[in-house]
């Protein structure tokens, strides 16, 4: 279960962030409206949402997932791989201290962003991408092992982050697009394969018995509903323009079921 979620409002210079999408400039006011819709969807799924104010120093800071990895037992502060995002991770520490007594830190030459981390049960798949390097994967693995988790690296060759192309939906099922539709790493799971023209819709959020999915992708929606998942749809057009998906916009803190 996820009870607590952290989000950050988009900054006024949101459109100055990093993007390869070539979908045009996002509308700031519309992005704010869509962000509010995202928060309402989280609340609809039973979450308490901590909303941080926009940080105008960092245009990409609304993508708060990238600056930390959160588990039941600890939070790990990452080291973003993009030069314009370095330092952004420091701004989440005080907020995470409200939820965690154990906070770990990546160091030195490590680069790692939370969008490259896919958790399935007690195992963490670490995407090695343009934003996450081998040293980042090594350090994160060592920290996770210390707390009783396992981890393994997965090459990410064609897309931004691992979770851009594959997420865990629950019920032993992954949703995959592009290079991950036939990836042997995930062959032991049931797979919903997303068509190339709806690749953006592979990025969904598993949340307390629901899947939050982006609105406007009819084929993916049908496949997900037909597979038996309860859905909540949100509009994401302005975030898609900035290479941002649903998972990118929040840190979702899991409850410790052993307590």
C-alpha positions in Angstrom: 0.0 0.0 0.0 1.0 3.6 -0.7 -0.3 6.1 1.8 2.0 9.0 1.3 3.1 10.6 -2.0 5.3 13.6 -2.7 4.9 15.9 -5.7 6.3 19.2 -6.8 4.4 21.9 -8.7 5.7 22.7 -12.2 7.9 25.8 -12.3 7.1 28.8 -14.5 10.1 28.0 -16.6 8.9 24.4 -17.1 9.1 24.8 -20.8 12.9 25.4 -20.5 13.5 21.8 -19.3 15.1 18.9 -21.2 13.0 17.3 -24.0 13.5 15.3 -27.1 9.7 14.9 -27.8 9.4 17.5 -30.6 5.7 18.0 -29.7 5.9 21.8 -29.2 6.2 24.0 -26.2 4.0 23.1 -23.2 1.4 25.5 -21.9 2.2 26.4 -18.3 -1.3 27.1 -17.2 -2.5 23.8 -18.7 0.4 22.0 -17.1 -0.7 23.3 -13.7 -4.3 22.1 -14.4 -3.0 18.7 -15.4 -0.8 18.5 -12.3 -3.8 19.2 -10.1 -5.7 16.4 -11.9 -2.8 14.1 -11.2 -2.9 15.0 -7.5 -6.7 14.3 -7.5 -6.1 10.9 -9.1 -3.6 10.0 -6.3 -6.1 11.1 -3.7 -8.8 9.1 -5.4 -6.6 6.1 -4.9 -6.4 6.7 -1.2 -3.1 8.7 -0.9 -2.2 11.6 1.2 -0.2 14.0 -1.0 2.5 16.4 0.1 2.7 19.2 -2.5 6.0 21.0 -2.7 6.2 24.5 -4.2 7.8 24.9 -7.6 11.6 25.4 -7.7 12.3 28.0 -10.3 16.0 27.1 -10.3 15.3 23.8 -11.9 12.9 23.6 -14.9 12.6 19.8 -14.6 12.0 19.7 -10.9 8.4 18.7 -11.1 9.7 15.3 -12.2 10.4 14.6 -8.5 10.8 10.8 -8.9 14.3 11.2 -10.4 15.9 12.7 -7.2 15.3 9.8 -4.8 14.5 6.1 -4.6 12.0 5.3 -1.8 11.5 1.9 -0.1 9.8 0.8 3.1 13.1 0.8 5.0 15.0 3.7 3.6 15.2 6.5 1.1 18.2 6.9 -1.2 19.1 10.3 -2.6 20.2 10.0 -6.2 22.7 11.9 -8.4 20.9 13.1 -11.5 22.7 12.4 -14.8 21.7 15.6 -16.6 23.9 18.6 -15.8 21.0 21.0 -15.5 19.5 18.9 -12.8 22.5 18.5 -10.6 21.8 19.9 -7.1 18.1 19.3 -7.5 18.3 16.2 -5.4 19.4 18.2 -2.3 16.0 20.0 -2.3 14.1 16.8 -1.4 16.1 15.7 1.6 14.3 17.8 4.3 10.9 16.5 3.0 12.0 12.9 3.1 13.3 13.3 6.7 9.6 13.7 7.7 9.0 10.1 6.5 12.4 8.4 7.0 15.0 7.9 9.7 17.2 6.1 7.3 18.4 8.2 4.4 21.3 7.0 2.2 23.2 8.9 -0.5 24.9 8.1 -3.7 28.5 9.4 -4.0 31.4 10.3 -6.2 31.0 9.5 -9.9 27.7 7.8 -9.5 24.8 9.0 -11.7 21.3 7.7 -11.2 17.8 8.9 -11.7 14.7 7.4 -10.2 13.0 7.0 -13.6 15.5 4.2 -14.2 14.4 2.2 -11.2 11.6 -0.4 -11.6 10.6 -2.3 -8.5 8.8 -5.7 -8.7 8.2 -7.0 -5.2 11.6 -7.1 -3.4 13.7 -6.8 -6.6 14.8 -3.6 -8.2 15.6 -3.5 -11.9 18.1 -0.6 -12.6 18.1 0.8 -16.1 21.6 1.7 -17.3 20.7 4.7 -19.5 22.1 8.1 -20.6 21.1 9.2 -17.1 22.2 6.3 -15.0 25.7 4.8 -15.1 27.3 1.6 -14.0 28.7 3.2 -10.8 25.2 4.5 -9.9 23.8 1.0 -10.4 26.6 -0.5 -8.3 26.1 1.9 -5.4 22.3 1.6 -5.4 22.6 -2.2 -5.5 24.9 -2.2 -2.4 22.5 0.0 -0.5 19.5 -2.0 -1.4 21.3 -5.3 -0.5 22.0 -3.8 3.0 18.2 -3.5 3.6 17.4 -7.0 2.3 16.4 -6.1 -1.3 18.0 -7.5 -4.5 18.8 -5.6 -7.7 20.0 -6.2 -11.3 21.0 -3.9 -14.2 19.1 -3.7 -17.4 20.5 -1.9 -20.5 18.4 1.0 -21.8 19.4 1.7 -25.4 16.7 3.7 -27.2 14.6 5.6 -24.6 15.2 8.1 -21.8 14.5 5.9 -18.7 13.7 2.3 -18.0 10.2 3.1 -16.8 9.6 5.1 -20.0 9.4 1.7 -21.6 8.2 -0.8 -19.0 6.3 -0.7 -15.7 4.9 -3.2 -13.3 1.1 -3.2 -13.2 0.7 -5.9 -10.5 -0.7 -9.4 -10.8 2.6 -10.6 -12.3 2.0 -8.3 -15.3 4.2 -5.7 -16.9 3.2 -3.1 -19.5 5.9 -2.7 -22.1 6.7 -0.7 -25.2 9.5 -0.5 -27.8 12.7 -2.3 -26.9 11.2 -4.0 -23.9 8.4 -5.8 -25.7 10.7 -8.7 -26.5 13.3 -8.3 -23.7 14.3 -11.6 -22.1 14.6 -9.9 -18.7 10.8 -9.6 -18.5 9.8 -12.8 -20.2 8.7 -14.5 -16.9 5.9 -11.9 -16.6 2.6 -11.6 -18.3 3.0 -8.7 -20.7 0.7 -6.1 -22.1 2.5 -4.9 -25.3 1.8 -1.3 -26.3 1.7 -0.4 -29.9 4.5 1.9 -31.2 2.0 4.7 -31.9 0.9 4.7 -28.3 4.3 4.1 -26.7 3.9 7.0 -24.3 1.0 5.1 -22.6 3.3 2.3 -21.3 4.2 4.6 -18.4 1.4 4.1 -15.8 1.3 4.2 -12.0 0.3 1.2 -9.9 -1.6 2.7 -7.0 -3.5 0.7 -4.3 -5.5 -1.6 -6.6 -5.7 0.9 -9.5 -3.6 1.8 -12.5 -3.4 5.6 -13.2 -3.0 5.8 -17.0 -2.6 8.7 -19.4 -5.7 9.8 -21.2 -6.0 9.6 -25.0 -4.6 6.1 -25.8 -7.6 4.0 -26.7 -5.8 0.8 -27.7 -3.7 0.7 -24.6 -6.7 1.5 -22.4 -8.7 -1.4 -23.8 -5.8 -3.8 -23.4 -5.4 -2.8 -19.7 -9.1 -2.9 -18.9 -9.4 -6.3 -20.7 -6.6 -7.6 -18.6 -8.7 -6.9 -15.5 -7.2 -3.7 -14.1 -9.1 -0.8 -12.6 -8.0 2.4 -14.2 -8.0 6.1 -13.4 -7.3 8.3 -16.4 -5.5 11.7 -16.3 -4.6 14.1 -19.0 -0.8 14.3 -19.5 -0.3 16.2 -22.8 1.8 19.0 -21.5 4.1 16.6 -19.6 4.5 14.4 -22.6 5.9 17.4 -24.4 8.7 17.5 -21.9 9.5 13.7 -21.9 7.7 13.3 -18.6 5.4 10.4 -17.7 3.0 9.6 -14.9 5.6 7.9 -12.7 8.0 10.9 -13.1 5.7 13.2 -11.2 5.7 11.6 -7.8 7.7 9.8 -5.1 5.4 7.1 -3.8 6.3 5.9 -0.3 5.4 2.3 0.4 4.2 1.1 3.8 6.1 -1.5 5.7 3.7 -4.5 5.8 5.8 -6.3 8.4 4.9 -3.7 11.1 
